[in-house]
Amino acid sequence: MEKVAAVIVSYNKAGLLIDLVGQLCRQTRKPDEIIIVDNSRVKLSGKEIGSLDSSVRYLPLDTNSGSAGGYSLGIKAAKEKNQLIWLLDDDVELKDDSLEYLLNWLYVLRNNEEIGSWCGPVDESFKPKKTKSFAWRGTLIPAAIIEKIGLPRSDFFLYGEDTEYSLRMAGNGYSIYWIPQSSVIERKNCGRRITYRDPARIYYAFRNQAHLYLSKRRYFEFLMTLLYAVKVLLLIQFQPQRIERAGALIAGIKDGLSGRLGKNEKYIPQ
């Protein structure tokens, strides 16, 4: 039987993180290993770590590496001993059979074609559907695929590294499937946010999208990113911190076009 590692990247959500570990331990098919990459300023206490299941490997980081660096590190650690890697945010809620459904469909789909990943979204329809991209939360990826296409790009720091990985996977001939019965629900936000409050998040979101779509020669998506940037610039004129937000957006687009990636010390998420 193939071993499954659940990889969680956490940032200042200790309560939700501990609750998620409990949900993983209650899965009808429990992961063989749970890897936590902790970017938080305040790490879990010794008592909190001791209360976790014995399958948990806790990796606290000295500095915040962002979601991109966190998933890159977590995936690298997971593929050492596991054949399948289940990627999760620290603020999701799982049904007890979320992983079981992913694995059941994995074996069905493997008989038909080579699959790159299996996504568990919020959708109650039944049959798996091909999709072009995925978010980290709820996605299951074989370690063998990671060996072929490499790790996520840590230089994205925050936002967009999962989209880049989706495009890289598809570009290498792998299919991505959406498995509706595997429910992974984001707790903090059930709808789309038009903009962000934090200038740093605006910066990384637009920087990484601009760089990704331009470097991949996906000119339609690049144009849509620029149009969306104009929309956001208009919206934030009526909101607090409009100068800081506008500056972050413009700087993000500029750095994305020039390929200046990595963590920008001027823009650290709140």
C-alpha positions in Angstrom: 0.0 0.0 0.0 1.3 3.4 -0.9 2.1 5.7 2.0 0.4 9.1 2.2 1.8 12.2 3.8 -0.4 15.2 4.7 1.6 18.5 4.4 0.3 21.6 6.2 1.8 25.0 5.9 0.8 27.2 8.9 1.0 30.9 9.7 -0.3 32.2 13.1 -3.3 29.9 13.3 -2.3 27.5 16.2 -5.9 26.7 17.2 -7.1 25.9 13.7 -3.9 23.9 13.0 -4.3 21.7 16.1 -8.0 21.2 15.1 -7.0 20.2 11.6 -4.5 17.6 12.9 -7.4 16.1 14.9 -9.5 15.9 11.7 -6.6 14.2 9.9 -6.4 11.6 12.7 -10.1 10.9 12.4 -9.9 10.2 8.6 -11.4 6.9 7.6 -8.0 6.5 5.8 -5.6 8.2 8.1 -2.4 9.7 6.5 0.8 7.7 7.3 2.6 11.0 8.2 1.5 14.5 9.0 4.1 17.2 8.3 3.6 20.7 9.6 5.8 23.5 8.3 5.3 26.4 10.7 6.0 30.0 9.4 4.5 31.6 12.5 6.1 34.2 14.6 5.1 32.3 17.8 5.6 28.6 17.4 3.6 25.8 19.0 4.6 25.2 22.7 6.1 22.0 23.9 2.8 21.1 25.5 0.9 21.7 22.2 3.4 19.6 20.2 3.3 16.8 22.8 -0.5 16.7 22.5 -0.3 16.0 18.7 -0.5 12.5 17.2 2.7 10.5 17.0 2.5 10.6 13.2 3.2 14.4 13.2 6.5 15.8 12.1 6.8 19.4 13.2 9.1 21.7 11.2 9.4 25.2 12.7 11.1 27.8 10.5 13.3 30.6 11.9 12.0 33.1 9.3 8.7 33.2 7.4 9.3 31.6 4.0 5.8 32.2 2.8 3.4 29.6 1.4 5.8 29.0 -1.5 8.8 28.2 0.6 6.7 26.3 3.1 5.2 23.9 0.6 8.5 23.5 -1.2 10.1 22.4 2.1 7.2 20.3 3.2 6.9 18.4 -0.1 10.6 17.8 -0.1 10.4 16.3 3.3 7.3 14.3 2.5 8.6 12.6 -0.6 11.5 11.0 1.3 9.3 8.3 2.7 5.9 8.7 1.1 4.5 7.9 -2.4 1.5 10.3 -2.2 1.4 13.9 -0.8 -1.8 15.6 0.3 -1.4 19.3 0.5 -3.5 21.4 3.0 -3.8 24.9 4.4 -4.1 25.3 8.1 -7.6 26.8 7.9 -9.5 24.1 6.1 -12.2 21.7 7.4 -12.3 18.1 6.2 -15.0 15.5 6.1 -13.9 12.2 7.7 -13.7 10.5 4.3 -12.0 13.3 2.3 -8.8 11.3 1.8 -10.5 8.0 1.3 -12.4 9.4 -1.7 -9.3 10.8 -3.3 -7.5 7.5 -3.0 -10.5 5.5 -4.3 -10.6 7.6 -7.4 -6.9 7.6 -7.8 -6.9 3.9 -8.4 -9.8 4.1 -10.8 -8.3 6.9 -12.8 -4.8 5.3 -12.9 -6.3 2.5 -15.0 -7.2 4.9 -17.7 -4.3 7.4 -17.9 -1.4 8.8 -16.0 -2.7 11.4 -13.6 -0.8 14.4 -12.1 -3.0 15.3 -9.2 -6.4 14.9 -7.5 -8.1 18.0 -6.1 -10.7 18.0 -3.3 -13.0 21.0 -3.7 -16.4 22.0 -2.4 -18.8 20.5 -4.9 -21.4 17.8 -4.4 -21.6 16.5 -7.9 -20.3 13.0 -8.4 -18.0 12.3 -11.3 -14.4 13.6 -11.4 -13.8 16.4 -13.9 -10.6 17.5 -15.6 -9.4 21.0 -14.5 -6.6 23.3 -15.6 -5.3 24.2 -12.2 -5.5 23.7 -8.5 -5.0 25.4 -5.2 -2.8 23.6 -2.6 -5.6 22.9 -0.2 -6.9 19.4 -0.7 -4.7 18.4 -3.6 -3.0 15.0 -3.7 0.1 14.6 -5.8 2.2 11.5 -6.4 5.8 11.8 -5.3 6.9 10.3 -8.6 5.5 13.3 -10.5 7.3 15.7 -8.2 10.6 13.9 -8.9 10.0 14.5 -12.6 8.9 18.2 -12.6 10.7 19.5 -9.4 9.5 21.3 -6.3 7.3 24.4 -6.2 9.0 27.7 -6.8 10.0 29.1 -3.4 10.8 32.5 -5.0 7.1 33.3 -5.4 7.0 33.6 -1.6 3.3 34.1 -1.4 0.5 33.5 -3.9 0.5 32.0 -7.3 3.0 29.2 -6.8 0.2 26.6 -6.9 -1.0 28.0 -10.3 2.6 27.9 -11.6 2.9 24.3 -10.5 -0.4 23.4 -12.1 0.8 24.9 -15.4 4.2 23.1 -15.1 2.4 19.8 -14.4 0.1 20.2 -17.4 3.0 21.3 -19.6 4.7 18.0 -18.8 1.6 16.0 -20.0 -0.1 15.3 -16.7 -3.8 15.6 -16.2 -5.4 17.2 -13.2 -8.7 16.0 -11.8 -11.3 17.6 -9.6 -12.8 15.0 -7.2 -16.1 16.5 -5.9 -16.7 14.0 -3.2 -13.5 14.9 -1.4 -14.7 17.9 0.6 -12.0 20.4 1.7 -13.7 23.7 2.9 -11.8 26.9 3.6 -13.1 28.2 6.9 -12.1 31.9 6.7 -13.6 32.9 3.3 -16.4 31.2 1.3 -16.6 34.0 -1.3 -14.1 35.8 -3.6 -12.5 38.9 -2.2 -12.2 41.7 -4.8 -9.1 43.1 -3.1 -7.0 42.7 0.0 -6.5 44.9 3.1 -2.8 44.2 3.5 -0.6 46.0 0.9 1.9 43.1 1.1 -0.7 40.7 -0.1 -1.6 43.0 -3.0 2.1 43.2 -3.9 2.7 39.5 -4.1 -0.6 38.6 -5.7 0.0 41.0 -8.7 3.7 40.5 -8.9 3.5 36.7 -9.2 0.6 36.7 -11.6 2.2 39.2 -13.9 5.5 37.3 -13.9 3.9 33.9 -14.3 1.6 34.7 -17.2 4.2 36.8 -19.0 7.0 34.2 -18.6 4.7 31.4 -19.7 3.6 33.5 -22.7 0.0 33.3 -21.6 -0.8 36.7 -22.9 -4.6 36.6 -22.5 -4.2 35.8 -18.7 -1.5 38.5 -18.5 -3.9 41.1 -20.1 -6.7 40.1 -17.7 -4.3 40.5 -14.8 -3.5 44.1 -15.9 -7.2 44.8 -16.4 -7.9 43.5 -12.9 -5.1 45.6 -11.5 -6.8 48.7 -13.0 -10.1 47.6 -11.4 -8.5 47.2 -8.0 -6.7 50.6 -8.3 -10.1 52.2 -8.9 -11.7 50.4 -5.9 -9.0 51.2 -3.4 -9.4 54.9 -4.0 -12.4 54.8 -1.7 -10.7 52.7 1.0 -8.2 53.3 3.8 -4.5 53.1 3.0 -5.2 53.9 -0.6 -1.7 55.3 -1.2 0.0 52.3 0.3 -2.2 49.8 -1.5 -1.8 51.5 -4.8 1.9 51.7 -4.4 2.1 48.0 -3.5 0.1 47.1 -6.6 2.2 49.2 -9.0 5.4 47.9 -7.4 4.1 44.3 -7.7 3.4 44.7 -11.4 6.7 46.4 -12.0 8.7 43.7 -10.2 6.7 41.0 -11.9 7.6 42.4 -15.3 11.3 42.7 -14.4 11.4 39.2 -12.8 12.3 40.5 -9.4 11.0 37.7 -7.2 11.7 36.3 -3.7 10.7 37.9 -0.4 10.6 41.7 -0.6 11.5 43.0 2.9 9.4 46.1 2.2 6.3 43.9 1.9 5.9 41.5 4.8 2.3 40.2 5.4 0.6 41.5 8.5 
